Structure formats: structure tokens, C-alpha cells
Amino acid sequence: MRNCQTSRTCESVGLKADQLVALASALGVSVDSLLGLAAKPKRRGGPAGRARKLFDQVSSLPRSSQQKVLDMFETVLAGESARRS
């Protein structure tokens, strides 16, 4: 493992497997992420932020309520589209 505090100075740090496990555990991360091997989490598709929260809330509603929200959403979008044309 390398200890790099700046891009110019790097030194090798020799750790045993059990030491890596203990360090990862103490930091609350996996050994793979500690070594820079863990895959980055995939971003969910779709909107982010406030829109994501609203869509998540809508998806937990009963289907009939979801349909009402989607109908309103489509009406607003159609109006915006017509206004821009």
C-alpha cells in the first residue's frame, strides 16, 4: 500500500492482511475500497434531488393515486410544450 500525501512524495507502507482488515474495519470501509479496488457505486437513472424524492413518494402511492399525479404531470408538460411552440 502507498502513503501519498502529495503527488511528489509517495512511500510504500507494508501491511499484513490482518492489519488491512483491522484498518478497514476501524474506518468502516471494505479492504477493496481501502486499496482503491472497489467499484464506484452506480448512479440511479432518472432525476436527482427534489424530483427524485417526489417520484419516490409517488411510487409508494396506490396505483389510482399514481395515475392522478401522472395525469397532472402530463397536463403541465403539455401546457409548457404548447407555450414554447
C-alpha positions as CSV (number, residue, x, y, z in Angstrom):
1,M,0.0,0.0,0.0
2,R,1.2,3.5,-0.7
3,N,1.0,6.5,1.5
4,C,0.8,9.5,-0.8
5,Q,0.4,12.9,0.9
6,T,1.4,14.8,-2.2
7,S,1.8,13.8,-5.8
8,R,5.5,14.1,-5.5
9,T,6.1,12.1,-2.3
10,C,4.9,8.5,-2.0
11,E,6.3,5.8,0.2
12,S,5.4,2.2,0.5
13,V,3.7,1.0,3.6
14,G,4.0,-2.7,4.3
15,L,0.8,-4.1,6.0
16,K,-0.2,-7.7,6.6
17,A,-3.6,-8.9,5.5
18,D,-5.0,-9.0,9.1
19,Q,-3.8,-5.4,9.6
20,L,-5.6,-4.3,6.4
21,V,-8.7,-6.0,7.7
22,A,-8.5,-4.3,11.1
23,L,-7.8,-0.9,9.5
24,A,-10.7,-1.2,7.1
25,S,-13.0,-2.2,9.9
26,A,-11.9,0.7,12.1
27,L,-12.6,3.1,9.2
28,G,-15.9,1.5,8.3
29,V,-14.9,0.6,4.8
30,S,-14.1,-2.6,2.8
31,V,-10.5,-3.7,2.2
32,D,-11.2,-3.3,-1.5
33,S,-12.2,0.3,-1.1
34,L,-9.2,0.9,1.2
35,L,-6.9,-0.3,-1.6
36,G,-8.8,1.6,-4.3
37,L,-10.2,-1.6,-5.9
38,A,-13.9,-1.2,-5.1
39,A,-16.1,-0.3,-8.0
40,K,-17.8,3.1,-7.7
41,P,-21.5,2.8,-6.9
42,K,-23.6,3.1,-10.0
43,R,-25.8,6.2,-10.1
44,R,-29.5,5.5,-10.4
45,G,-31.1,6.7,-13.6
46,G,-33.7,9.4,-13.7
47,P,-34.0,12.7,-11.9
48,A,-31.9,13.8,-8.9
49,G,-32.6,15.8,-5.8
50,R,-36.1,17.1,-5.2
51,A,-37.6,15.5,-8.3
52,R,-36.2,12.1,-7.3
53,K,-37.7,12.4,-3.8
54,L,-41.1,13.3,-5.2
55,F,-41.0,10.4,-7.7
56,D,-40.1,8.1,-4.9
57,Q,-43.0,9.3,-2.9
58,V,-45.4,9.0,-5.8
59,S,-44.2,5.4,-6.5
60,S,-45.3,4.4,-3.0
61,L,-48.9,5.6,-3.6
62,P,-51.7,3.3,-4.7
63,R,-51.9,2.9,-8.5
64,S,-55.0,5.1,-8.8
65,S,-53.3,7.9,-7.0
66,Q,-50.1,7.5,-9.1
67,Q,-52.3,7.8,-12.2
68,K,-53.8,11.1,-11.0
69,V,-50.4,12.5,-10.3
70,L,-49.1,11.4,-13.7
71,D,-52.1,12.9,-15.4
72,M,-51.4,16.2,-13.7
73,F,-47.8,16.0,-14.6
74,E,-48.6,15.2,-18.3
75,T,-51.0,18.2,-18.4
76,V,-48.4,20.6,-17.1
77,L,-45.8,19.3,-19.6
78,A,-48.2,19.5,-22.5
79,G,-49.0,23.1,-21.5
80,E,-45.3,24.0,-21.3
81,S,-44.7,22.4,-24.7
82,A,-47.6,24.3,-26.3
83,R,-46.4,27.5,-24.7
84,R,-42.9,27.1,-26.1
85,S,-44.2,26.3,-29.7
